[in-house]
Amino acid sequence: MSAHVDLPFVPFVKEGTWNISLTYRHFVQIYIRDIGMNWIVEATYVSPCMDDNKTIKKTYRYGSVSFEDICLDSIKTLLED
């Protein structure tokens, strides 16, 4: 099974927060912070059932990933059981 996710257009990695809709009431919130030569990414899966919410934190080196890579890796990690 494959799924389609509409990612926001962000031409380069930058600090900020983005909500990426997965279905009607399910989304992933991605928060990116610059800590000098590294990006800290905190991603949270948000669903109507608060018990299903899950958060991960990852670090990426500058230049090693694109914004799209960060989003897709975060979504994949959050949805794995």
Biopython code that builds the backbone (N, CA, C, O; Angstrom):
import numpy as np
from Bio.PDB.StructureBuilder import StructureBuilder

atoms = [
    (1, "MET", "N", (0.840, -1.172, 0.000)),
    (1, "MET", "CA", (0.000, 0.000, 0.000)),
    (1, "MET", "C", (0.891, 1.243, 0.000)),
    (1, "MET", "O", (1.882, 1.312, 0.728)),
    (2, "SER", "N", (0.526, 2.211, -0.819)),
    (2, "SER", "CA", (1.295, 3.441, -0.813)),
    (2, "SER", "C", (0.358, 4.600, -0.531)),
    (2, "SER", "O", (-0.851, 4.499, -0.742)),
    (3, "ALA", "N", (0.909, 5.674, -0.064)),
    (3, "ALA", "CA", (0.101, 6.839, 0.283)),
    (3, "ALA", "C", (0.727, 8.080, -0.328)),
    (3, "ALA", "O", (1.925, 8.126, -0.609)),
    (4, "HIS", "N", (-0.101, 9.064, -0.521)),
    (4, "HIS", "CA", (0.369, 10.337, -1.052)),
    (4, "HIS", "C", (0.244, 11.391, 0.038)),
    (4, "HIS", "O", (-0.807, 11.526, 0.664)),
    (5, "VAL", "N", (1.310, 12.131, 0.260)),
    (5, "VAL", "CA", (1.304, 13.200, 1.252)),
    (5, "VAL", "C", (1.706, 14.487, 0.552)),
    (5, "VAL", "O", (2.738, 14.541, -0.117)),
    (6, "ASP", "N", (0.893, 15.519, 0.705)),
    (6, "ASP", "CA", (1.228, 16.825, 0.135)),
    (6, "ASP", "C", (2.116, 17.578, 1.107)),
    (6, "ASP", "O", (1.676, 17.982, 2.184)),
    (7, "LEU", "N", (3.379, 17.764, 0.717)),
    (7, "LEU", "CA", (4.324, 18.500, 1.561)),
    (7, "LEU", "C", (4.307, 19.969, 1.163)),
    (7, "LEU", "O", (4.112, 20.296, -0.008)),
    (8, "PRO", "N", (4.511, 20.853, 2.133)),
    (8, "PRO", "CA", (4.617, 22.265, 1.775)),
    (8, "PRO", "C", (5.882, 22.488, 0.943)),
    (8, "PRO", "O", (6.875, 21.783, 1.123)),
    (9, "PHE", "N", (5.848, 23.462, 0.038)),
    (9, "PHE", "CA", (7.045, 23.751, -0.752)),
    (9, "PHE", "C", (7.989, 24.609, 0.086)),
    (9, "PHE", "O", (7.688, 25.762, 0.396)),
    (10, "VAL", "N", (9.110, 24.044, 0.441)),
    (10, "VAL", "CA", (10.157, 24.759, 1.172)),
    (10, "VAL", "C", (11.455, 24.423, 0.440)),
    (10, "VAL", "O", (11.929, 23.291, 0.523)),
    (11, "PRO", "N", (12.039, 25.392, -0.280)),
    (11, "PRO", "CA", (13.190, 25.089, -1.145)),
    (11, "PRO", "C", (14.472, 24.709, -0.401)),
    (11, "PRO", "O", (15.387, 24.142, -0.998)),
    (12, "PHE", "N", (14.542, 25.012, 0.883)),
    (12, "PHE", "CA", (15.724, 24.656, 1.674)),
    (12, "PHE", "C", (15.294, 24.484, 3.123)),
    (12, "PHE", "O", (14.242, 24.980, 3.528)),
    (13, "VAL", "N", (16.110, 23.779, 3.901)),
    (13, "VAL", "CA", (15.795, 23.562, 5.313)),
    (13, "VAL", "C", (15.932, 24.897, 6.041)),
    (13, "VAL", "O", (16.913, 25.618, 5.863)),
    (14, "LYS", "N", (14.939, 25.212, 6.858)),
    (14, "LYS", "CA", (14.988, 26.435, 7.666)),
    (14, "LYS", "C", (14.182, 26.213, 8.936)),
    (14, "LYS", "O", (13.375, 25.288, 9.024)),
    (15, "GLU", "N", (14.414, 27.076, 9.916)),
    (15, "GLU", "CA", (13.678, 26.973, 11.170)),
    (15, "GLU", "C", (12.204, 27.260, 10.944)),
    (15, "GLU", "O", (11.835, 28.085, 10.109)),
    (16, "GLY", "N", (11.377, 26.569, 11.697)),
    (16, "GLY", "CA", (9.951, 26.827, 11.611)),
    (16, "GLY", "C", (9.139, 25.618, 12.022)),
    (16, "GLY", "O", (9.678, 24.579, 12.404)),
    (17, "THR", "N", (7.818, 25.780, 11.933)),
    (17, "THR", "CA", (6.877, 24.716, 12.274)),
    (17, "THR", "C", (5.923, 24.524, 11.104)),
    (17, "THR", "O", (5.398, 25.488, 10.547)),
    (18, "TRP", "N", (5.708, 23.264, 10.741)),
    (18, "TRP", "CA", (4.801, 22.935, 9.641)),
    (18, "TRP", "C", (3.862, 21.827, 10.077)),
    (18, "TRP", "O", (4.264, 20.893, 10.770)),
    (19, "ASN", "N", (2.592, 21.939, 9.660)),
    (19, "ASN", "CA", (1.609, 20.882, 9.865)),
    (19, "ASN", "C", (1.377, 20.193, 8.529)),
    (19, "ASN", "O", (1.035, 20.836, 7.537)),
    (20, "ILE", "N", (1.566, 18.887, 8.515)),
    (20, "ILE", "CA", (1.404, 18.108, 7.297)),
    (20, "ILE", "C", (0.225, 17.161, 7.492)),
    (20, "ILE", "O", (0.276, 16.252, 8.320)),
    (21, "SER", "N", (-0.831, 17.385, 6.726)),
    (21, "SER", "CA", (-2.057, 16.607, 6.843)),
    (21, "SER", "C", (-1.851, 15.218, 6.262)),
    (21, "SER", "O", (-1.339, 15.067, 5.152)),
    (22, "LEU", "N", (-2.254, 14.207, 7.020)),
    (22, "LEU", "CA", (-2.202, 12.824, 6.539)),
    (22, "LEU", "C", (-3.588, 12.364, 6.104)),
    (22, "LEU", "O", (-3.740, 11.776, 5.033)),
    (23, "THR", "N", (-4.581, 12.624, 6.914)),
    (23, "THR", "CA", (-5.988, 12.343, 6.604)),
    (23, "THR", "C", (-6.802, 13.475, 7.213)),
    (23, "THR", "O", (-6.246, 14.456, 7.708)),
    (24, "TYR", "N", (-8.101, 13.333, 7.174)),
    (24, "TYR", "CA", (-9.007, 14.385, 7.636)),
    (24, "TYR", "C", (-8.644, 14.941, 9.015)),
    (24, "TYR", "O", (-8.586, 16.159, 9.185)),
    (25, "ARG", "N", (-8.402, 14.082, 9.993)),
    (25, "ARG", "CA", (-8.129, 14.562, 11.346)),
    (25, "ARG", "C", (-6.786, 14.094, 11.901)),
    (25, "ARG", "O", (-6.556, 14.166, 13.108)),
    (26, "HIS", "N", (-5.924, 13.630, 11.052)),
    (26, "HIS", "CA", (-4.612, 13.157, 11.473)),
    (26, "HIS", "C", (-3.546, 13.977, 10.758)),
    (26, "HIS", "O", (-3.623, 14.179, 9.546)),
    (27, "PHE", "N", (-2.553, 14.449, 11.506)),
    (27, "PHE", "CA", (-1.480, 15.200, 10.865)),
    (27, "PHE", "C", (-0.188, 15.031, 11.640)),
    (27, "PHE", "O", (-0.172, 14.554, 12.775)),
    (28, "VAL", "N", (0.895, 15.435, 10.994)),
    (28, "VAL", "CA", (2.209, 15.440, 11.633)),
    (28, "VAL", "C", (2.655, 16.893, 11.732)),
    (28, "VAL", "O", (2.634, 17.631, 10.747)),
    (29, "GLN", "N", (3.056, 17.290, 12.927)),
    (29, "GLN", "CA", (3.600, 18.633, 13.125)),
    (29, "GLN", "C", (5.115, 18.501, 13.211)),
    (29, "GLN", "O", (5.642, 17.734, 14.017)),
    (30, "ILE", "N", (5.805, 19.263, 12.364)),
    (30, "ILE", "CA", (7.269, 19.206, 12.324)),
    (30, "ILE", "C", (7.821, 20.558, 12.748)),
    (30, "ILE", "O", (7.479, 21.597, 12.184)),
    (31, "TYR", "N", (8.687, 20.515, 13.760)),
    (31, "TYR", "CA", (9.325, 21.722, 14.283)),
    (31, "TYR", "C", (10.826, 21.580, 14.044)),
    (31, "TYR", "O", (11.445, 20.626, 14.517)),
    (32, "ILE", "N", (11.406, 22.520, 13.317)),
    (32, "ILE", "CA", (12.837, 22.477, 12.987)),
    (32, "ILE", "C", (13.535, 23.647, 13.658)),
    (32, "ILE", "O", (13.094, 24.792, 13.558)),
    (33, "ARG", "N", (14.630, 23.344, 14.342)),
    (33, "ARG", "CA", (15.403, 24.362, 15.064)),
    (33, "ARG", "C", (16.875, 24.267, 14.662)),
    (33, "ARG", "O", (17.419, 23.170, 14.533)),
    (34, "ASP", "N", (17.500, 25.393, 14.471)),
    (34, "ASP", "CA", (18.918, 25.488, 14.103)),
    (34, "ASP", "C", (19.745, 25.582, 15.385)),
    (34, "ASP", "O", (19.529, 26.475, 16.205)),
    (35, "ILE", "N", (20.700, 24.649, 15.554)),
    (35, "ILE", "CA", (21.565, 24.731, 16.738)),
    (35, "ILE", "C", (23.039, 24.826, 16.349)),
    (35, "ILE", "O", (23.914, 24.374, 17.088)),
    (36, "GLY", "N", (23.302, 25.410, 15.198)),
    (36, "GLY", "CA", (24.690, 25.602, 14.774)),
    (36, "GLY", "C", (25.291, 24.340, 14.202)),
    (36, "GLY", "O", (25.721, 23.464, 14.952)),
    (37, "MET", "N", (25.327, 24.231, 12.893)),
    (37, "MET", "CA", (25.849, 23.097, 12.124)),
    (37, "MET", "C", (24.959, 21.855, 12.201)),
    (37, "MET", "O", (25.287, 20.832, 11.600)),
    (38, "ASN", "N", (23.856, 21.924, 12.919)),
    (38, "ASN", "CA", (22.904, 20.821, 13.009)),
    (38, "ASN", "C", (21.481, 21.360, 13.041)),
    (38, "ASN", "O", (21.227, 22.474, 13.497)),
    (39, "TRP", "N", (20.567, 20.542, 12.545)),
    (39, "TRP", "CA", (19.140, 20.819, 12.663)),
    (39, "TRP", "C", (18.576, 19.864, 13.698)),
    (39, "TRP", "O", (18.819, 18.659, 13.619)),
    (40, "ILE", "N", (17.838, 20.368, 14.656)),
    (40, "ILE", "CA", (17.094, 19.527, 15.591)),
    (40, "ILE", "C", (15.660, 19.486, 15.078)),
    (40, "ILE", "O", (15.038, 20.529, 14.873)),
    (41, "VAL", "N", (15.142, 18.288, 14.874)),
    (41, "VAL", "CA", (13.788, 18.125, 14.364)),
    (41, "VAL", "C", (12.958, 17.397, 15.414)),
    (41, "VAL", "O", (13.325, 16.319, 15.880)),
    (42, "GLU", "N", (11.837, 18.004, 15.774)),
    (42, "GLU", "CA", (10.875, 17.372, 16.665)),
    (42, "GLU", "C", (9.598, 17.192, 15.855)),
    (42, "GLU", "O", (9.015, 18.166, 15.381)),
    (43, "ALA", "N", (9.171, 15.956, 15.701)),
    (43, "ALA", "CA", (7.979, 15.660, 14.906)),
    (43, "ALA", "C", (6.969, 14.953, 15.797)),
    (43, "ALA", "O", (7.310, 14.047, 16.557)),
    (44, "THR", "N", (5.716, 15.388, 15.686)),
    (44, "THR", "CA", (4.641, 14.815, 16.491)),
    (44, "THR", "C", (3.503, 14.360, 15.598)),
    (44, "THR", "O", (2.993, 15.126, 14.780)),
    (45, "TYR", "N", (3.111, 13.104, 15.765)),
    (45, "TYR", "CA", (1.921, 12.584, 15.094)),
    (45, "TYR", "C", (0.738, 12.957, 15.964)),
    (45, "TYR", "O", (0.720, 12.640, 17.154)),
    (46, "VAL", "N", (-0.255, 13.629, 15.388)),
    (46, "VAL", "CA", (-1.420, 14.098, 16.137)),
    (46, "VAL", "C", (-2.670, 13.437, 15.563)),
    (46, "VAL", "O", (-2.928, 13.497, 14.361)),
    (47, "SER", "N", (-3.435, 12.806, 16.446)),
    (47, "SER", "CA", (-4.682, 12.165, 16.023)),
    (47, "SER", "C", (-5.798, 12.561, 16.986)),
    (47, "SER", "O", (-5.522, 13.079, 18.069)),
    (48, "PRO", "N", (-7.059, 12.322, 16.605)),
    (48, "PRO", "CA", (-8.170, 12.666, 17.495)),
    (48, "PRO", "C", (-8.104, 11.920, 18.824)),
    (48, "PRO", "O", (-8.553, 12.438, 19.847)),
    (49, "CYS", "N", (-7.554, 10.717, 18.819)),
    (49, "CYS", "CA", (-7.401, 9.942, 20.046)),
    (49, "CYS", "C", (-6.053, 10.309, 20.666)),
    (49, "CYS", "O", (-5.007, 9.889, 20.173)),
    (50, "MET", "N", (-6.076, 11.077, 21.725)),
    (50, "MET", "CA", (-4.840, 11.590, 22.330)),
    (50, "MET", "C", (-3.865, 10.476, 22.708)),
    (50, "MET", "O", (-2.659, 10.715, 22.769)),
    (51, "ASP", "N", (-4.356, 9.274, 22.960)),
    (51, "ASP", "CA", (-3.480, 8.160, 23.329)),
    (51, "ASP", "C", (-2.577, 7.725, 22.184)),
    (51, "ASP", "O", (-1.547, 7.091, 22.413)),
    (52, "ASP", "N", (-2.955, 8.059, 20.950)),
    (52, "ASP", "CA", (-2.175, 7.665, 19.777)),
    (52, "ASP", "C", (-1.077, 8.664, 19.421)),
    (52, "ASP", "O", (-0.228, 8.373, 18.579)),
    (53, "ASN", "N", (-1.085, 9.832, 20.050)),
    (53, "ASN", "CA", (-0.069, 10.845, 19.735)),
    (53, "ASN", "C", (1.314, 10.309, 20.082)),
    (53, "ASN", "O", (1.494, 9.596, 21.069)),
    (54, "LYS", "N", (2.286, 10.669, 19.244)),
    (54, "LYS", "CA", (3.652, 10.158, 19.410)),
    (54, "LYS", "C", (4.622, 11.234, 18.937)),
    (54, "LYS", "O", (4.360, 11.902, 17.937)),
    (55, "THR", "N", (5.741, 11.413, 19.641)),
    (55, "THR", "CA", (6.740, 12.425, 19.288)),
    (55, "THR", "C", (8.112, 11.778, 19.161)),
    (55, "THR", "O", (8.487, 10.902, 19.940)),
    (56, "ILE", "N", (8.849, 12.239, 18.151)),
    (56, "ILE", "CA", (10.246, 11.803, 17.986)),
    (56, "ILE", "C", (11.131, 13.041, 17.888)),
    (56, "ILE", "O", (10.668, 14.122, 17.525)),
    (57, "LYS", "N", (12.399, 12.867, 18.213)),
    (57, "LYS", "CA", (13.397, 13.926, 18.033)),
    (57, "LYS", "C", (14.577, 13.331, 17.292)),
    (57, "LYS", "O", (15.039, 12.235, 17.607)),
    (58, "LYS", "N", (15.064, 14.074, 16.294)),
    (58, "LYS", "CA", (16.225, 13.633, 15.517)),
    (58, "LYS", "C", (17.132, 14.827, 15.250)),
    (58, "LYS", "O", (16.701, 15.979, 15.291)),
    (59, "THR", "N", (18.390, 14.525, 14.978)),
    (59, "THR", "CA", (19.362, 15.554, 14.624)),
    (59, "THR", "C", (19.908, 15.249, 13.237)),
    (59, "THR", "O", (20.233, 14.105, 12.921)),
    (60, "TYR", "N", (20.006, 16.289, 12.413)),
    (60, "TYR", "CA", (20.560, 16.165, 11.060)),
    (60, "TYR", "C", (21.670, 17.199, 10.892)),
    (60, "TYR", "O", (21.547, 18.327, 11.370)),
    (61, "ARG", "N", (22.739, 16.824, 10.223)),
    (61, "ARG", "CA", (23.828, 17.766, 9.929)),
    (61, "ARG", "C", (23.422, 18.675, 8.785)),
    (61, "ARG", "O", (22.690, 18.274, 7.880)),
    (62, "TYR", "N", (23.912, 19.915, 8.840)),
    (62, "TYR", "CA", (23.674, 20.848, 7.730)),
    (62, "TYR", "C", (24.109, 20.208, 6.415)),
    (62, "TYR", "O", (25.146, 19.547, 6.359)),
    (63, "GLY", "N", (23.336, 20.397, 5.379)),
    (63, "GLY", "CA", (23.705, 19.939, 4.053)),
    (63, "GLY", "C", (23.509, 18.459, 3.797)),
    (63, "GLY", "O", (23.707, 18.002, 2.671)),
    (64, "SER", "N", (23.123, 17.691, 4.818)),
    (64, "SER", "CA", (23.001, 16.242, 4.631)),
    (64, "SER", "C", (21.614, 15.823, 4.154)),
    (64, "SER", "O", (21.452, 14.725, 3.621)),
    (65, "VAL", "N", (20.616, 16.682, 4.339)),
    (65, "VAL", "CA", (19.239, 16.340, 3.955)),
    (65, "VAL", "C", (18.505, 17.573, 3.429)),
    (65, "VAL", "O", (18.893, 18.714, 3.680)),
    (66, "SER", "N", (17.434, 17.300, 2.694)),
    (66, "SER", "CA", (16.561, 18.376, 2.233)),
    (66, "SER", "C", (15.357, 18.462, 3.173)),
    (66, "SER", "O", (15.158, 17.590, 4.018)),
    (67, "PHE", "N", (14.569, 19.504, 3.019)),
    (67, "PHE", "CA", (13.352, 19.648, 3.805)),
    (67, "PHE", "C", (12.427, 18.445, 3.561)),
    (67, "PHE", "O", (11.840, 17.902, 4.497)),
    (68, "GLU", "N", (12.311, 18.046, 2.311)),
    (68, "GLU", "CA", (11.469, 16.897, 1.965)),
    (68, "GLU", "C", (11.967, 15.626, 2.647)),
    (68, "GLU", "O", (11.162, 14.846, 3.155)),
    (69, "ASP", "N", (13.284, 15.405, 2.666)),
    (69, "ASP", "CA", (13.855, 14.226, 3.331)),
    (69, "ASP", "C", (13.486, 14.208, 4.814)),
    (69, "ASP", "O", (13.112, 13.165, 5.352)),
    (70, "ILE", "N", (13.591, 15.358, 5.467)),
    (70, "ILE", "CA", (13.267, 15.451, 6.893)),
    (70, "ILE", "C", (11.799, 15.092, 7.119)),
    (70, "ILE", "O", (11.478, 14.309, 8.013)),
    (71, "CYS", "N", (10.913, 15.664, 6.310)),
    (71, "CYS", "CA", (9.472, 15.398, 6.456)),
    (71, "CYS", "C", (9.154, 13.927, 6.241)),
    (71, "CYS", "O", (8.480, 13.312, 7.068)),
    (72, "LEU", "N", (9.625, 13.361, 5.150)),
    (72, "LEU", "CA", (9.301, 11.971, 4.837)),
    (72, "LEU", "C", (9.907, 11.001, 5.850)),
    (72, "LEU", "O", (9.261, 10.025, 6.230)),
    (73, "ASP", "N", (11.131, 11.257, 6.289)),
    (73, "ASP", "CA", (11.765, 10.405, 7.300)),
    (73, "ASP", "C", (11.000, 10.484, 8.621)),
    (73, "ASP", "O", (10.804, 9.468, 9.288)),
    (74, "SER", "N", (10.572, 11.681, 8.995)),
    (74, "SER", "CA", (9.818, 11.857, 10.240)),
    (74, "SER", "C", (8.481, 11.131, 10.183)),
    (74, "SER", "O", (8.108, 10.439, 11.131)),
    (75, "ILE", "N", (7.756, 11.285, 9.075)),
    (75, "ILE", "CA", (6.456, 10.626, 8.928)),
    (75, "ILE", "C", (6.620, 9.114, 8.965)),
    (75, "ILE", "O", (5.874, 8.415, 9.651)),
    (76, "LYS", "N", (7.595, 8.618, 8.226)),
    (76, "LYS", "CA", (7.839, 7.166, 8.190)),
    (76, "LYS", "C", (8.155, 6.638, 9.592)),
    (76, "LYS", "O", (7.601, 5.620, 10.006)),
    (77, "THR", "N", (9.028, 7.311, 10.315)),
    (77, "THR", "CA", (9.412, 6.881, 11.661)),
    (77, "THR", "C", (8.217, 6.905, 12.611)),
    (77, "THR", "O", (8.036, 5.986, 13.410)),
    (78, "LEU", "N", (7.403, 7.956, 12.522)),
    (78, "LEU", "CA", (6.247, 8.077, 13.413)),
    (78, "LEU", "C", (5.188, 7.011, 13.150)),
    (78, "LEU", "O", (4.532, 6.548, 14.083)),
    (79, "LEU", "N", (5.017, 6.622, 11.900)),
    (79, "LEU", "CA", (3.951, 5.685, 11.569)),
    (79, "LEU", "C", (4.362, 4.223, 11.699)),
    (79, "LEU", "O", (3.514, 3.334, 11.634)),
    (80, "GLU", "N", (5.656, 3.967, 11.882)),
    (80, "GLU", "CA", (6.098, 2.590, 12.122)),
    (80, "GLU", "C", (5.705, 2.190, 13.542)),
    (80, "GLU", "O", (5.766, 3.004, 14.463)),
    (81, "ASP", "N", (5.310, 0.957, 13.708)),
    (81, "ASP", "CA", (4.928, 0.484, 15.055)),
    (81, "ASP", "C", (6.040, -0.246, 15.729)),
    (81, "ASP", "O", (5.881, -0.705, 16.860)),
]
sb = StructureBuilder()
sb.init_structure("model")
sb.init_model(0)
sb.init_chain("A")
sb.init_seg("    ")
for serial, (resi, resn, name, xyz) in enumerate(atoms, 1):
    if name == "N":
        sb.init_residue(resn, " ", resi, " ")
    sb.init_atom(name, np.array(xyz, "f"), 0.0, 1.0, " ", f" {name:<3s}", serial, name[0])
structure = sb.get_structure()
